[in-house]
């Protein structure tokens, strides 16, 4: 997998992250809130790892 493909996939992940953030604002999320928080944490770790691996690129 080349760097451009990885960059595109990270950009997609970031766009989905925004959706998860909007889900957290829903008052009726119940126990799914735990899963949403976990997904956000994992996305953040992935994005941070990408930035450490490719510090010279913008997403």
PQR file with spaces between the fields and no chain letter, atoms N, CA, C, O and H, PARSE charges and radii, in Angstrom:
ATOM       1  N    UNK     1       0.849   -1.163    0.000 -0.4000 1.5000
ATOM       2  CA   UNK     1       0.000    0.000    0.000 -0.0000 2.0000
ATOM       3  C    UNK     1       0.903    1.238    0.000  0.5500 1.7000
ATOM       4  O    UNK     1       1.845    1.331    0.787 -0.5500 1.4000
ATOM       5  N    UNK     2       0.606    2.174   -0.884 -0.4000 1.5000
ATOM       6  CA   UNK     2       1.448    3.365   -0.970 -0.0000 2.0000
ATOM       7  C    UNK     2       0.941    4.467   -0.033  0.5500 1.7000
ATOM       8  O    UNK     2      -0.165    4.388    0.500 -0.5500 1.4000
ATOM       9  H    UNK     2      -0.159    2.098   -1.523  0.4000 1.0000
ATOM      10  N    UNK     3       1.757    5.471    0.149 -0.4000 1.5000
ATOM      11  CA   UNK     3       1.459    6.553    1.089 -0.0000 2.0000
ATOM      12  C    UNK     3       0.197    7.313    0.697  0.5500 1.7000
ATOM      13  O    UNK     3      -0.560    7.737    1.570 -0.5500 1.4000
ATOM      14  H    UNK     3       2.656    5.535   -0.284  0.4000 1.0000
ATOM      15  N    UNK     4      -0.040    7.493   -0.595 -0.4000 1.5000
ATOM      16  CA   UNK     4      -1.229    8.227   -1.037 -0.0000 2.0000
ATOM      17  C    UNK     4      -2.507    7.472   -0.667  0.5500 1.7000
ATOM      18  O    UNK     4      -3.486    8.085   -0.243 -0.5500 1.4000
ATOM      19  H    UNK     4       0.575    7.149   -1.304  0.4000 1.0000
ATOM      20  N    UNK     5      -2.502    6.173   -0.823 -0.4000 1.5000
ATOM      21  CA   UNK     5      -3.671    5.362   -0.463 -0.0000 2.0000
ATOM      22  C    UNK     5      -3.932    5.442    1.031  0.5500 1.7000
ATOM      23  O    UNK     5      -5.077    5.570    1.464 -0.5500 1.4000
ATOM      24  H    UNK     5      -1.707    5.675   -1.167  0.4000 1.0000
ATOM      25  N    UNK     6      -2.881    5.367    1.804 -0.4000 1.5000
ATOM      26  CA   UNK     6      -3.026    5.470    3.260 -0.0000 2.0000
ATOM      27  C    UNK     6      -3.582    6.832    3.631  0.5500 1.7000
ATOM      28  O    UNK     6      -4.467    6.933    4.481 -0.5500 1.4000
ATOM      29  H    UNK     6      -1.951    5.262    1.452  0.4000 1.0000
ATOM      30  N    UNK     7      -3.073    7.876    3.004 -0.4000 1.5000
ATOM      31  CA   UNK     7      -3.546    9.237    3.274 -0.0000 2.0000
ATOM      32  C    UNK     7      -5.039    9.354    2.975  0.5500 1.7000
ATOM      33  O    UNK     7      -5.778    9.960    3.750 -0.5500 1.4000
ATOM      34  H    UNK     7      -2.354    7.794    2.313  0.4000 1.0000
ATOM      35  N    UNK     8      -5.484    8.784    1.864 -0.4000 1.5000
ATOM      36  CA   UNK     8      -6.902    8.838    1.499 -0.0000 2.0000
ATOM      37  C    UNK     8      -7.762    8.089    2.516  0.5500 1.7000
ATOM      38  O    UNK     8      -8.850    8.543    2.869 -0.5500 1.4000
ATOM      39  H    UNK     8      -4.884    8.292    1.234  0.4000 1.0000
ATOM      40  N    UNK     9      -7.275    6.953    2.979 -0.4000 1.5000
ATOM      41  CA   UNK     9      -8.031    6.181    3.957 -0.0000 2.0000
ATOM      42  C    UNK     9      -8.100    6.896    5.304  0.5500 1.7000
ATOM      43  O    UNK     9      -9.130    6.849    5.976 -0.5500 1.4000
ATOM      44  H    UNK     9      -6.391    6.585    2.693  0.4000 1.0000
ATOM      45  N    UNK    10      -7.033    7.544    5.696 -0.4000 1.5000
ATOM      46  CA   UNK    10      -7.041    8.317    6.940 -0.0000 2.0000
ATOM      47  C    UNK    10      -8.019    9.481    6.827  0.5500 1.7000
ATOM      48  O    UNK    10      -8.710    9.802    7.794 -0.5500 1.4000
ATOM      49  H    UNK    10      -6.196    7.582    5.150  0.4000 1.0000
ATOM      50  N    UNK    11      -8.086   10.113    5.667 -0.4000 1.5000
ATOM      51  CA   UNK    11      -9.041   11.203    5.455 -0.0000 2.0000
ATOM      52  C    UNK    11     -10.476   10.694    5.600  0.5500 1.7000
ATOM      53  O    UNK    11     -11.321   11.384    6.170 -0.5500 1.4000
ATOM      54  H    UNK    11      -7.525    9.853    4.882  0.4000 1.0000
ATOM      55  N    UNK    12     -10.754    9.498    5.090 -0.4000 1.5000
ATOM      56  CA   UNK    12     -12.083    8.908    5.245 -0.0000 2.0000
ATOM      57  C    UNK    12     -12.386    8.633    6.709  0.5500 1.7000
ATOM      58  O    UNK    12     -13.499    8.870    7.177 -0.5500 1.4000
ATOM      59  H    UNK    12     -10.067    8.938    4.626  0.4000 1.0000
ATOM      60  N    UNK    13     -11.404    8.139    7.417 -0.4000 1.5000
ATOM      61  CA   UNK    13     -11.581    7.862    8.847 -0.0000 2.0000
ATOM      62  C    UNK    13     -11.883    9.150    9.594  0.5500 1.7000
ATOM      63  O    UNK    13     -12.748    9.171   10.469 -0.5500 1.4000
ATOM      64  H    UNK    13     -10.499    7.946    7.036  0.4000 1.0000
ATOM      65  N    UNK    14     -11.183   10.217    9.257 -0.4000 1.5000
ATOM      66  CA   UNK    14     -11.434   11.491    9.925 -0.0000 2.0000
ATOM      67  C    UNK    14     -12.850   11.992    9.664  0.5500 1.7000
ATOM      68  O    UNK    14     -13.484   12.545   10.563 -0.5500 1.4000
ATOM      69  H    UNK    14     -10.480   10.199    8.546  0.4000 1.0000
ATOM      70  N    UNK    15     -13.350   11.806    8.454 -0.4000 1.5000
ATOM      71  CA   UNK    15     -14.710   12.254    8.167 -0.0000 2.0000
ATOM      72  C    UNK    15     -15.729   11.434    8.958  0.5500 1.7000
ATOM      73  O    UNK    15     -16.752   11.972    9.383 -0.5500 1.4000
ATOM      74  H    UNK    15     -12.835   11.357    7.724  0.4000 1.0000
ATOM      75  N    UNK    16     -15.470   10.163    9.157 -0.4000 1.5000
ATOM      76  CA   UNK    16     -16.374    9.323    9.949 -0.0000 2.0000
ATOM      77  C    UNK    16     -16.280    9.658   11.435  0.5500 1.7000
ATOM      78  O    UNK    16     -17.235    9.465   12.187 -0.5500 1.4000
ATOM      79  H    UNK    16     -14.639    9.727    8.811  0.4000 1.0000
ATOM      80  N    UNK    17     -15.139   10.152   11.839 -0.4000 1.5000
ATOM      81  CA   UNK    17     -14.963   10.554   13.233 -0.0000 2.0000
ATOM      82  C    UNK    17     -15.950   11.666   13.593  0.5500 1.7000
ATOM      83  O    UNK    17     -16.520   11.675   14.684 -0.5500 1.4000
ATOM      84  H    UNK    17     -14.363   10.309   11.227  0.4000 1.0000
ATOM      85  N    UNK    18     -16.141   12.595   12.668 -0.4000 1.5000
ATOM      86  CA   UNK    18     -17.082   13.696   12.907 -0.0000 2.0000
ATOM      87  C    UNK    18     -18.498   13.165   13.143  0.5500 1.7000
ATOM      88  O    UNK    18     -19.233   13.692   13.979 -0.5500 1.4000
ATOM      89  H    UNK    18     -15.677   12.587   11.782  0.4000 1.0000
ATOM      90  N    UNK    19     -18.870   12.128   12.409 -0.4000 1.5000
ATOM      91  CA   UNK    19     -20.186   11.527   12.607 -0.0000 2.0000
ATOM      92  C    UNK    19     -20.305   10.926   14.010  0.5500 1.7000
ATOM      93  O    UNK    19     -21.330   11.088   14.673 -0.5500 1.4000
ATOM      94  H    UNK    19     -18.273   11.700   11.731  0.4000 1.0000
ATOM      95  N    UNK    20     -19.267   10.241   14.453 -0.4000 1.5000
ATOM      96  CA   UNK    20     -19.292    9.654   15.795 -0.0000 2.0000
ATOM      97  C    UNK    20     -19.405   10.727   16.864  0.5500 1.7000
ATOM      98  O    UNK    20     -20.089   10.540   17.870 -0.5500 1.4000
ATOM      99  H    UNK    20     -18.434   10.109   13.915  0.4000 1.0000
ATOM     100  N    UNK    21     -18.734   11.848   16.647 -0.4000 1.5000
ATOM     101  CA   UNK    21     -18.850   12.949   17.603 -0.0000 2.0000
ATOM     102  C    UNK    21     -20.290   13.458   17.679  0.5500 1.7000
ATOM     103  O    UNK    21     -20.783   13.787   18.758 -0.5500 1.4000
ATOM     104  H    UNK    21     -18.177   12.000   15.830  0.4000 1.0000
ATOM     105  N    UNK    22     -20.952   13.519   16.534 -0.4000 1.5000
ATOM     106  CA   UNK    22     -22.348   13.966   16.540 -0.0000 2.0000
ATOM     107  C    UNK    22     -23.249   12.957   17.255  0.5500 1.7000
ATOM     108  O    UNK    22     -24.247   13.338   17.868 -0.5500 1.4000
ATOM     109  H    UNK    22     -20.551   13.252   15.658  0.4000 1.0000
ATOM     110  N    UNK    23     -22.901   11.682   17.175 -0.4000 1.5000
ATOM     111  CA   UNK    23     -23.679   10.666   17.894 -0.0000 2.0000
ATOM     112  C    UNK    23     -23.621   10.866   19.403  0.5500 1.7000
ATOM     113  O    UNK    23     -24.600   10.630   20.111 -0.5500 1.4000
ATOM     114  H    UNK    23     -22.091   11.372   16.677  0.4000 1.0000
ATOM     115  N    UNK    24     -22.465   11.301   19.882 -0.4000 1.5000
ATOM     116  CA   UNK    24     -22.323   11.504   21.327 -0.0000 2.0000
ATOM     117  C    UNK    24     -23.263   12.581   21.864  0.5500 1.7000
ATOM     118  O    UNK    24     -23.550   12.626   23.060 -0.5500 1.4000
ATOM     119  H    UNK    24     -21.669   11.492   19.307  0.4000 1.0000
ATOM     120  N    UNK    25     -23.732   13.436   20.981 -0.4000 1.5000
ATOM     121  CA   UNK    25     -24.649   14.504   21.403 -0.0000 2.0000
ATOM     122  C    UNK    25     -26.081   14.003   21.557  0.5500 1.7000
ATOM     123  O    UNK    25     -26.936   14.716   22.083 -0.5500 1.4000
ATOM     124  H    UNK    25     -23.498   13.399   20.009  0.4000 1.0000
ATOM     125  N    UNK    26     -26.343   12.786   21.101 -0.4000 1.5000
ATOM     126  CA   UNK    26     -27.694   12.228   21.195 -0.0000 2.0000
ATOM     127  C    UNK    26     -27.977   11.789   22.629  0.5500 1.7000
ATOM     128  O    UNK    26     -27.209   11.022   23.210 -0.5500 1.4000
ATOM     129  H    UNK    26     -25.649   12.207   20.673  0.4000 1.0000
ATOM     130  N    UNK    27     -29.076   12.275   23.197 -0.4000 1.5000
ATOM     131  CA   UNK    27     -29.370   11.927   24.598 -0.0000 2.0000
ATOM     132  C    UNK    27     -29.828   10.476   24.792  0.5500 1.7000
ATOM     133  O    UNK    27     -29.754    9.957   25.905 -0.5500 1.4000
ATOM     134  H    UNK    27     -29.700   12.898   22.726  0.4000 1.0000
ATOM     135  N    UNK    28     -30.296    9.821   23.736 -0.4000 1.5000
ATOM     136  CA   UNK    28     -30.840    8.472   23.876 -0.0000 2.0000
ATOM     137  C    UNK    28     -29.874    7.384   23.419  0.5500 1.7000
ATOM     138  O    UNK    28     -30.307    6.309   23.004 -0.5500 1.4000
ATOM     139  H    UNK    28     -30.357   10.243   22.832  0.4000 1.0000
ATOM     140  N    UNK    29     -28.597    7.645   23.490 -0.4000 1.5000
ATOM     141  CA   UNK    29     -27.592    6.700   22.997 -0.0000 2.0000
ATOM     142  C    UNK    29     -27.448    5.489   23.923  0.5500 1.7000
ATOM     143  O    UNK    29     -27.130    4.392   23.465 -0.5500 1.4000
ATOM     144  H    UNK    29     -28.246    8.519   23.827  0.4000 1.0000
ATOM     145  N    UNK    30     -27.675    5.680   25.192 -0.4000 1.5000
ATOM     146  CA   UNK    30     -27.624    4.576   26.153 -0.0000 2.0000
ATOM     147  C    UNK    30     -26.243    3.952   26.249  0.5500 1.7000
ATOM     148  O    UNK    30     -25.229    4.649   26.281 -0.5500 1.4000
ATOM     149  H    UNK    30     -27.934    6.572   25.564  0.4000 1.0000
ATOM     150  N    UNK    31     -26.223    2.622   26.296 -0.4000 1.5000
ATOM     151  CA   UNK    31     -24.950    1.923   26.470 -0.0000 2.0000
ATOM     152  C    UNK    31     -24.083    1.953   25.213  0.5500 1.7000
ATOM     153  O    UNK    31     -22.900    1.617   25.278 -0.5500 1.4000
ATOM     154  H    UNK    31     -27.047    2.056   26.271  0.4000 1.0000
ATOM     155  N    UNK    32     -24.645    2.347   24.077 -0.4000 1.5000
ATOM     156  CA   UNK    32     -23.838    2.479   22.858 -0.0000 2.0000
ATOM     157  C    UNK    32     -22.806    3.597   22.992  0.5500 1.7000
ATOM     158  O    UNK    32     -21.833    3.647   22.240 -0.5500 1.4000
ATOM     159  H    UNK    32     -25.605    2.620   24.024  0.4000 1.0000
ATOM     160  N    UNK    33     -23.025    4.484   23.947 -0.4000 1.5000
ATOM     161  CA   UNK    33     -22.075    5.569   24.195 -0.0000 2.0000
ATOM     162  C    UNK    33     -20.673    5.015   24.474  0.5500 1.7000
ATOM     163  O    UNK    33     -19.672    5.602   24.064 -0.5500 1.4000
ATOM     164  H    UNK    33     -23.816    4.443   24.557  0.4000 1.0000
ATOM     165  N    UNK    34     -20.615    3.894   25.164 -0.4000 1.5000
ATOM     166  CA   UNK    34     -19.330    3.254   25.471 -0.0000 2.0000
ATOM     167  C    UNK    34     -18.637    2.835   24.180  0.5500 1.7000
ATOM     168  O    UNK    34     -17.440    3.069   24.014 -0.5500 1.4000
ATOM     169  H    UNK    34     -21.429    3.417   25.497  0.4000 1.0000
ATOM     170  N    UNK    35     -19.383    2.215   23.264 -0.4000 1.5000
ATOM     171  CA   UNK    35     -18.810    1.775   21.993 -0.0000 2.0000
ATOM     172  C    UNK    35     -18.363    2.952   21.136  0.5500 1.7000
ATOM     173  O    UNK    35     -17.316    2.901   20.490 -0.5500 1.4000
ATOM     174  H    UNK    35     -20.356    2.025   23.399  0.4000 1.0000
ATOM     175  N    UNK    36     -19.163    4.008   21.135 -0.4000 1.5000
ATOM     176  CA   UNK    36     -18.815    5.194   20.352 -0.0000 2.0000
ATOM     177  C    UNK    36     -17.536    5.815   20.906  0.5500 1.7000
ATOM     178  O    UNK    36     -16.648    6.194   20.143 -0.5500 1.4000
ATOM     179  H    UNK    36     -20.014    4.050   21.659  0.4000 1.0000
ATOM     180  N    UNK    37     -17.441    5.919   22.210 -0.4000 1.5000
ATOM     181  CA   UNK    37     -16.225    6.458   22.832 -0.0000 2.0000
ATOM     182  C    UNK    37     -15.012    5.600   22.496  0.5500 1.7000
ATOM     183  O    UNK    37     -13.940    6.132   22.208 -0.5500 1.4000
ATOM     184  H    UNK    37     -18.162    5.611   22.830  0.4000 1.0000
ATOM     185  N    UNK    38     -15.169    4.290   22.529 -0.4000 1.5000
ATOM     186  CA   UNK    38     -14.069    3.385   22.204 -0.0000 2.0000
ATOM     187  C    UNK    38     -13.640    3.561   20.754  0.5500 1.7000
ATOM     188  O    UNK    38     -12.445    3.596   20.457 -0.5500 1.4000
ATOM     189  H    UNK    38     -16.040    3.858   22.763  0.4000 1.0000
ATOM     190  N    UNK    39     -14.602    3.671   19.856 -0.4000 1.5000
ATOM     191  CA   UNK    39     -14.282    3.873   18.438 -0.0000 2.0000
ATOM     192  C    UNK    39     -13.532    5.189   18.240  0.5500 1.7000
ATOM     193  O    UNK    39     -12.575    5.248   17.468 -0.5500 1.4000
ATOM     194  H    UNK    39     -15.572    3.642   20.096  0.4000 1.0000
ATOM     195  N    UNK    40     -13.959    6.237   18.930 -0.4000 1.5000
ATOM     196  CA   UNK    40     -13.269    7.526   18.830 -0.0000 2.0000
ATOM     197  C    UNK    40     -11.831    7.432   19.339  0.5500 1.7000
ATOM     198  O    UNK    40     -10.915    7.981   18.727 -0.5500 1.4000
ATOM     199  H    UNK    40     -14.736    6.189   19.557  0.4000 1.0000
ATOM     200  N    UNK    41     -11.641    6.742   20.445 -0.4000 1.5000
ATOM     201  CA   UNK    41     -10.294    6.578   20.984 -0.0000 2.0000
ATOM     202  C    UNK    41      -9.389    5.843   19.995  0.5500 1.7000
ATOM     203  O    UNK    41      -8.241    6.232   19.781 -0.5500 1.4000
ATOM     204  H    UNK    41     -12.386    6.296   20.941  0.4000 1.0000
ATOM     205  N    UNK    42      -9.917    4.787   19.403 -0.4000 1.5000
ATOM     206  CA   UNK    42      -9.121    4.011   18.457 -0.0000 2.0000
ATOM     207  C    UNK    42      -8.824    4.816   17.188  0.5500 1.7000
ATOM     208  O    UNK    42      -7.726    4.730   16.638 -0.5500 1.4000
ATOM     209  H    UNK    42     -10.849    4.472   19.578  0.4000 1.0000
ATOM     210  N    UNK    43      -9.797    5.590   16.730 -0.4000 1.5000
ATOM     211  CA   UNK    43      -9.563    6.450   15.567 -0.0000 2.0000
ATOM     212  C    UNK    43      -8.482    7.483   15.870  0.5500 1.7000
ATOM     213  O    UNK    43      -7.601    7.733   15.048 -0.5500 1.4000
ATOM     214  H    UNK    43     -10.689    5.659   17.177  0.4000 1.0000
ATOM     215  N    UNK    44      -8.557    8.075   17.048 -0.4000 1.5000
ATOM     216  CA   UNK    44      -7.557    9.069   17.431 -0.0000 2.0000
ATOM     217  C    UNK    44      -6.163    8.460   17.485  0.5500 1.7000
ATOM     218  O    UNK    44      -5.193    9.082   17.052 -0.5500 1.4000
ATOM     219  H    UNK    44      -9.273    7.872   17.716  0.4000 1.0000
ATOM     220  N    UNK    45      -6.062    7.252   18.011 -0.4000 1.5000
ATOM     221  CA   UNK    45      -4.763    6.567   18.057 -0.0000 2.0000
ATOM     222  C    UNK    45      -4.234    6.297   16.654  0.5500 1.7000
ATOM     223  O    UNK    45      -3.047    6.477   16.385 -0.5500 1.4000
ATOM     224  H    UNK    45      -6.850    6.746   18.362  0.4000 1.0000
ATOM     225  N    UNK    46      -5.118    5.866   15.767 -0.4000 1.5000
ATOM     226  CA   UNK    46      -4.723    5.593   14.386 -0.0000 2.0000
ATOM     227  C    UNK    46      -4.249    6.868   13.689  0.5500 1.7000
ATOM     228  O    UNK    46      -3.238    6.858   12.987 -0.5500 1.4000
ATOM     229  H    UNK    46      -6.083    5.719   15.985  0.4000 1.0000
ATOM     230  N    UNK    47      -4.973    7.949   13.883 -0.4000 1.5000
ATOM     231  CA   UNK    47      -4.601    9.232   13.268 -0.0000 2.0000
ATOM     232  C    UNK    47      -3.273    9.721   13.843  0.5500 1.7000
ATOM     233  O    UNK    47      -2.425   10.216   13.100 -0.5500 1.4000
ATOM     234  H    UNK    47      -5.794    7.957   14.454  0.4000 1.0000
ATOM     235  N    UNK    48      -3.087    9.590   15.139 -0.4000 1.5000
ATOM     236  CA   UNK    48      -1.817    9.988   15.758 -0.0000 2.0000
ATOM     237  C    UNK    48      -0.659    9.158   15.222  0.5500 1.7000
ATOM     238  O    UNK    48       0.420    9.687   14.954 -0.5500 1.4000
ATOM     239  H    UNK    48      -3.776    9.188   15.742  0.4000 1.0000
ATOM     240  N    UNK    49      -0.883    7.862   15.068 -0.4000 1.5000
ATOM     241  CA   UNK    49       0.166    6.989   14.531 -0.0000 2.0000
ATOM     242  C    UNK    49       0.506    7.381   13.094  0.5500 1.7000
ATOM     243  O    UNK    49       1.675    7.382   12.708 -0.5500 1.4000
ATOM     244  H    UNK    49      -1.759    7.432   15.287  0.4000 1.0000
ATOM     245  N    UNK    50      -0.506    7.711   12.311 -0.4000 1.5000
ATOM     246  CA   UNK    50      -0.271    8.160   10.938 -0.0000 2.0000
ATOM     247  C    UNK    50       0.596    9.419   10.939  0.5500 1.7000
ATOM     248  O    UNK    50       1.548    9.530   10.166 -0.5500 1.4000
ATOM     249  H    UNK    50      -1.455    7.710   12.625  0.4000 1.0000
ATOM     250  N    UNK    51       0.256   10.361   11.811 -0.4000 1.5000
ATOM     251  CA   UNK    51       1.003   11.626   11.866 -0.0000 2.0000
ATOM     252  C    UNK    51       2.450   11.413   12.319  0.5500 1.7000
ATOM     253  O    UNK    51       3.351   12.128   11.880 -0.5500 1.4000
ATOM     254  H    UNK    51      -0.518   10.271   12.439  0.4000 1.0000
ATOM     255  N    UNK    52       2.670   10.433   13.195 -0.4000 1.5000
ATOM     256  CA   UNK    52       4.039   10.135   13.613 -0.0000 2.0000
ATOM     257  C    UNK    52       4.817    9.452   12.486  0.5500 1.7000
ATOM     258  O    UNK    52       6.018    9.671   12.328 -0.5500 1.4000
ATOM     259  H    UNK    52       1.938    9.852   13.552  0.4000 1.0000
ATOM     260  N    UNK    53       4.123    8.628   11.710 -0.4000 1.5000
ATOM     261  CA   UNK    53       4.773    7.892   10.630 -0.0000 2.0000
ATOM     262  C    UNK    53       5.038    8.783    9.426  0.5500 1.7000
ATOM     263  O    UNK    53       6.085    8.675    8.788 -0.5500 1.4000
ATOM     264  H    UNK    53       3.147    8.450   11.839  0.4000 1.0000
ATOM     265  N    UNK    54       4.098    9.657    9.117 -0.4000 1.5000
ATOM     266  CA   UNK    54       4.218   10.565    7.965 -0.0000 2.0000
ATOM     267  C    UNK    54       4.101   12.010    8.426  0.5500 1.7000
ATOM     268  O    UNK    54       3.119   12.678    8.100 -0.5500 1.4000
ATOM     269  H    UNK    54       3.247    9.745    9.636  0.4000 1.0000
ATOM     270  N    UNK    55       5.080   12.510    9.180 -0.4000 1.5000
ATOM     271  CA   UNK    55       4.941   13.862    9.752 -0.0000 2.0000
ATOM     272  C    UNK    55       4.919   14.967    8.700  0.5500 1.7000
ATOM     273  O    UNK    55       4.428   16.063    8.971 -0.5500 1.4000
ATOM     274  H    UNK    55       5.877   11.967    9.445  0.4000 1.0000
ATOM     275  N    UNK    56       5.432   14.704    7.528 -0.4000 1.5000
ATOM     276  CA   UNK    56       5.527   15.759    6.520 -0.0000 2.0000
ATOM     277  C    UNK    56       4.251   15.912    5.688  0.5500 1.7000
ATOM     278  O    UNK    56       4.158   16.835    4.879 -0.5500 1.4000
ATOM     279  H    UNK    56       5.832   13.814    7.307  0.4000 1.0000
ATOM     280  N    UNK    57       3.270   15.029    5.869 -0.4000 1.5000
ATOM     281  CA   UNK    57       2.063   15.101    5.050 -0.0000 2.0000
ATOM     282  C    UNK    57       0.893   15.673    5.823  0.5500 1.7000
ATOM     283  O    UNK    57       0.763   15.468    7.030 -0.5500 1.4000
ATOM     284  H    UNK    57       3.346   14.279    6.525  0.4000 1.0000
ATOM     285  N    UNK    58       0.048   16.391    5.110 -0.4000 1.5000
ATOM     286  CA   UNK    58      -1.203   16.899    5.663 -0.0000 2.0000
ATOM     287  C    UNK    58      -2.314   15.938    5.282  0.5500 1.7000
ATOM     288  O    UNK    58      -2.290   15.326    4.215 -0.5500 1.4000
ATOM     289  H    UNK    58       0.154   16.558    4.129  0.4000 1.0000
ATOM     290  N    UNK    59      -3.267   15.821    6.156 -0.4000 1.5000
ATOM     291  CA   UNK    59      -4.428   14.966    5.858 -0.0000 2.0000
ATOM     292  C    UNK    59      -5.506   15.826    5.275  0.5500 1.7000
ATOM     293  O    UNK    59      -6.582   15.328    4.944 -0.5500 1.4000
ATOM     294  H    UNK    59      -3.286   16.319    7.023  0.4000 1.0000
